[in-house]
């Protein structure tokens, strides 16, 4: 068998930090839709000594994601798969958010579930927004988000972008957790694990856009009310990812780890300034 393969889908701030943290001694497959960004990040990591190949991908395209999985598997045993690609409400309309954050994550989970190596691990970057839905979903809706074939997710009556509007992001991120939980069974049949991380407000370009957008004041209030009282860093996420992908987490699968500085805990503890 050849060198182990680490796949990172999405090369924003968190994707870069995770690739750098996990890349040493492995072949790193970096994948993104933006060719210029992809090339720049690959050059940066190569300059730091990493063995990097790049693949462009449209995570909302079943054929594109399938081709990425097959390409990665031809390079060696795929032992780590990290899906970080996502769009926030300030970056894109609801339809695009659902295509990338809901369908895209589900396709990556499905397609890499075909090729992940025994002993391998997957990780999906979700969001604390998935822990903050304004109204609970029905059992039938949750079952559909967890188990419907990925290609059918955007055809569900309750995933209509015109219906969800700004709520599309939270529903998509909640669905990520449901998909990971369900996929832990099929991944387990291959001897692999899969988990998710729900970051809070992280100091990435996306996070800064959110802070500068309409919801910025609310987000700053949540941060101030949290147990840590600070923004997260990409390295905070990379450290959590390293644990879940590594040998210390071999009994953890189908789970979600909140890495949000305590924001959700503060809301659930009833701190009104956190939930305002």
C-alpha positions as CSV (number, residue, x, y, z in Angstrom):
1,X,0.0,0.0,0.0
2,X,1.2,3.5,-0.7
3,X,1.4,6.6,1.4
4,X,-1.8,7.4,3.3
5,X,-4.1,10.0,1.7
6,X,-5.6,12.9,3.6
7,X,-8.5,14.6,1.7
8,X,-9.5,18.2,2.6
9,X,-12.5,19.6,0.8
10,X,-12.6,23.4,1.1
11,X,-9.4,25.3,1.6
12,X,-10.6,28.3,3.6
13,X,-9.1,29.2,7.0
14,X,-10.2,26.0,8.7
15,X,-9.4,23.7,5.8
16,X,-5.9,25.2,5.6
17,X,-5.3,24.8,9.3
18,X,-6.5,21.2,9.3
19,X,-4.5,20.3,6.2
20,X,-1.3,21.7,7.8
21,X,-2.1,19.9,11.1
22,X,-2.8,16.5,9.5
23,X,-0.6,16.6,6.4
24,X,2.9,15.7,7.7
25,X,4.0,12.3,6.3
26,X,0.8,11.9,4.2
27,X,-0.3,12.7,0.7
28,X,-2.7,15.7,1.0
29,X,-5.5,16.1,-1.6
30,X,-6.7,19.6,-1.5
31,X,-10.0,20.3,-3.2
32,X,-12.0,23.4,-3.7
33,X,-14.2,25.1,-6.4
34,X,-11.9,28.2,-6.6
35,X,-8.9,27.2,-8.7
36,X,-6.9,30.3,-7.8
37,X,-7.4,29.9,-4.1
38,X,-6.7,26.2,-4.4
39,X,-3.4,26.8,-6.2
40,X,-2.3,29.5,-3.7
41,X,-3.0,27.3,-0.7
42,X,-1.3,24.3,-2.3
43,X,1.8,26.4,-3.0
44,X,1.9,27.6,0.6
45,X,1.7,24.1,2.0
46,X,4.2,22.7,-0.4
47,X,6.6,25.5,0.7
48,X,6.1,24.1,4.2
49,X,7.2,20.6,3.2
50,X,3.8,19.0,2.5
51,X,3.2,16.5,-0.3
52,X,0.1,18.1,-2.0
53,X,-2.0,17.4,-5.0
54,X,-5.0,19.5,-6.0
55,X,-8.4,18.7,-7.4
56,X,-11.2,21.1,-8.3
57,X,-14.6,20.1,-7.2
58,X,-18.2,21.2,-7.3
59,X,-19.6,19.8,-4.1
60,X,-23.1,20.2,-5.3
61,X,-22.5,17.9,-8.3
62,X,-22.8,14.2,-7.7
63,X,-20.5,13.3,-10.6
64,X,-17.8,15.8,-9.5
65,X,-17.7,14.5,-5.9
66,X,-17.7,10.9,-7.1
67,X,-14.8,11.7,-9.4
68,X,-12.9,13.3,-6.5
69,X,-13.4,10.2,-4.3
70,X,-12.2,7.9,-7.0
71,X,-9.2,10.1,-7.8
72,X,-8.2,10.2,-4.1
73,X,-8.5,6.4,-3.8
74,X,-6.2,5.9,-6.7
75,X,-3.4,7.7,-4.9
76,X,-3.4,5.4,-1.9
77,X,-5.4,4.4,1.2
78,X,-7.8,7.2,2.0
79,X,-7.4,7.4,5.8
80,X,-8.7,10.9,6.5
81,X,-11.5,12.9,4.9
82,X,-12.3,16.4,6.1
83,X,-15.2,18.3,4.6
84,X,-15.0,22.0,5.4
85,X,-16.6,23.6,2.3
86,X,-19.6,25.8,3.2
87,X,-21.4,29.1,2.4
88,X,-22.9,31.4,5.0
89,X,-26.1,33.5,4.7
90,X,-24.1,36.6,4.1
91,X,-22.1,35.0,1.3
92,X,-24.9,33.5,-0.8
93,X,-28.7,33.1,-1.2
94,X,-30.6,30.2,0.4
95,X,-30.5,28.1,-2.7
96,X,-26.7,28.2,-2.9
97,X,-26.4,27.6,0.8
98,X,-28.5,24.5,0.6
99,X,-26.6,23.2,-2.5
100,X,-23.2,23.5,-0.8
101,X,-24.0,23.0,2.9
102,X,-26.7,20.4,2.7
103,X,-26.2,18.5,-0.6
104,X,-22.5,19.0,-0.8
105,X,-21.8,17.6,2.7
106,X,-24.2,14.7,2.0
107,X,-22.5,13.8,-1.3
108,X,-19.0,13.9,0.3
109,X,-20.2,11.6,3.1
110,X,-21.8,9.2,0.6
111,X,-19.0,9.1,-2.0
112,X,-16.1,8.9,0.4
113,X,-18.0,6.2,2.3
114,X,-17.3,4.0,-0.7
115,X,-13.6,4.5,-0.7
116,X,-12.4,5.2,2.9
117,X,-9.8,2.8,4.1
118,X,-10.3,0.5,7.1
119,X,-9.2,2.3,10.2
120,X,-9.9,5.6,8.4
121,X,-11.9,8.6,9.8
122,X,-14.1,11.3,8.3
123,X,-14.9,14.7,9.7
124,X,-17.6,17.2,8.6
125,X,-17.4,20.8,9.6
126,X,-20.9,21.8,10.6
127,X,-21.8,24.9,12.7
128,X,-23.2,25.9,16.1
129,X,-26.1,27.3,14.0
130,X,-27.3,23.7,13.8
131,X,-27.8,23.7,17.6
132,X,-29.9,26.9,17.4
133,X,-32.9,26.1,15.2
134,X,-35.8,28.4,16.1
135,X,-38.3,25.5,15.9
136,X,-37.7,21.8,16.1
137,X,-38.1,19.6,13.0
138,X,-40.6,16.8,13.0
139,X,-39.4,13.2,13.3
140,X,-40.3,12.6,9.7
141,X,-38.2,15.6,8.6
142,X,-35.3,14.5,10.7
143,X,-35.5,11.0,9.2
144,X,-35.6,12.4,5.7
145,X,-32.5,14.6,6.3
146,X,-30.7,11.6,7.8
147,X,-31.5,8.9,5.4
148,X,-32.8,10.2,2.0
149,X,-30.3,9.7,-0.8
150,X,-28.2,12.8,-1.1
151,X,-29.5,13.5,-4.6
152,X,-33.0,13.8,-3.2
153,X,-32.3,16.2,-0.3
154,X,-33.0,19.4,-2.3
155,X,-36.3,17.9,-3.5
156,X,-37.8,17.6,-0.1
157,X,-40.8,19.9,0.5
158,X,-39.3,21.5,3.6
159,X,-35.9,22.2,2.0
160,X,-37.4,24.7,-0.5
161,X,-35.1,27.8,-0.3
162,X,-38.1,30.1,-0.7
163,X,-39.6,28.5,2.4
164,X,-36.5,28.4,4.5
165,X,-35.0,31.7,3.6
166,X,-32.3,32.7,6.1
167,X,-33.1,29.5,8.0
168,X,-31.5,27.4,5.3
169,X,-28.1,27.6,6.9
170,X,-29.2,26.3,10.3
171,X,-31.3,23.5,8.8
172,X,-28.4,22.4,6.5
173,X,-25.9,22.4,9.4
174,X,-28.3,20.4,11.6
175,X,-28.7,18.0,8.8
176,X,-24.9,17.5,8.6
177,X,-25.0,16.1,12.2
178,X,-28.0,13.8,11.3
179,X,-26.1,12.6,8.1
180,X,-23.0,11.9,10.1
181,X,-24.9,10.0,12.8
182,X,-26.6,7.8,10.1
183,X,-23.4,7.3,8.1
184,X,-21.5,6.1,11.1
185,X,-23.1,2.7,10.6
186,X,-22.2,2.3,6.9
187,X,-18.7,3.7,7.5
188,X,-18.4,1.3,10.4
189,X,-19.0,-1.6,8.1
190,X,-15.8,-0.5,6.3
191,X,-14.0,-0.3,9.6
192,X,-14.0,3.5,9.5
193,X,-15.4,6.3,11.7
194,X,-17.1,9.6,10.9
195,X,-17.9,12.6,13.2
196,X,-18.7,16.3,12.9
197,X,-17.5,19.5,14.6
198,X,-19.8,22.4,15.1
199,X,-17.6,25.5,15.3
200,X,-18.7,28.8,16.8
201,X,-17.6,32.2,15.5
202,X,-14.1,31.5,14.0
203,X,-11.7,34.2,12.9
204,X,-11.7,33.2,9.2
205,X,-12.7,35.4,6.3
206,X,-16.2,33.8,6.5
207,X,-16.4,34.5,10.2
208,X,-15.3,38.1,9.7
209,X,-18.0,38.6,7.0
210,X,-20.6,37.3,9.5
211,X,-19.4,39.7,12.2
212,X,-19.5,42.6,9.7
213,X,-23.0,41.7,8.5
214,X,-26.5,42.3,9.8
215,X,-26.2,39.7,12.6
216,X,-22.8,40.9,13.7
217,X,-24.0,42.7,16.9
218,X,-25.9,39.6,18.0
219,X,-22.9,37.4,17.4
220,X,-20.6,39.7,19.4
221,X,-23.1,39.6,22.2
222,X,-23.1,35.8,22.1
223,X,-19.3,35.7,22.2
224,X,-19.2,38.1,25.2
225,X,-21.7,36.0,27.1
226,X,-19.8,32.7,26.4
227,X,-17.6,30.9,28.9
228,X,-14.4,31.8,26.9
229,X,-15.5,35.3,25.8
230,X,-13.4,35.2,22.6
231,X,-13.4,34.4,18.9
232,X,-12.2,31.0,17.9
233,X,-9.2,30.5,15.7
234,X,-8.7,28.0,12.8
235,X,-6.1,26.3,15.0
236,X,-8.8,25.7,17.7
237,X,-10.7,23.7,15.1
238,X,-7.6,21.9,13.8
239,X,-6.8,20.7,17.2
240,X,-10.3,19.3,17.7
241,X,-10.1,17.8,14.3
242,X,-6.8,16.1,15.1
243,X,-8.3,14.4,18.1
244,X,-11.4,13.2,16.3
245,X,-9.3,11.9,13.3
246,X,-6.6,10.4,15.5
247,X,-5.9,7.3,17.5
248,X,-7.3,8.7,20.7
249,X,-10.8,8.8,19.3
250,X,-11.2,5.2,17.9
251,X,-14.3,4.7,20.1
252,X,-16.0,7.9,18.9
253,X,-18.2,7.9,15.8
254,X,-21.5,9.4,14.8
255,X,-20.9,12.2,17.2
256,X,-20.8,16.0,17.0
257,X,-18.3,18.1,19.0
258,X,-19.3,21.7,19.7
259,X,-16.1,23.9,19.5
260,X,-17.9,27.2,20.0
261,X,-16.2,28.7,23.1
262,X,-19.3,27.9,25.2
263,X,-21.9,30.0,23.2
264,X,-24.5,27.2,23.0
265,X,-23.9,26.3,26.6
266,X,-24.5,29.9,27.6
267,X,-27.7,30.1,25.7
268,X,-29.0,26.8,27.2
269,X,-27.9,28.0,30.7
270,X,-30.4,30.9,30.2
271,X,-28.0,33.8,29.8
272,X,-30.4,36.3,28.1
273,X,-27.6,38.3,26.5
274,X,-26.4,35.2,24.7
275,X,-29.8,34.4,23.2
276,X,-30.9,38.0,22.4
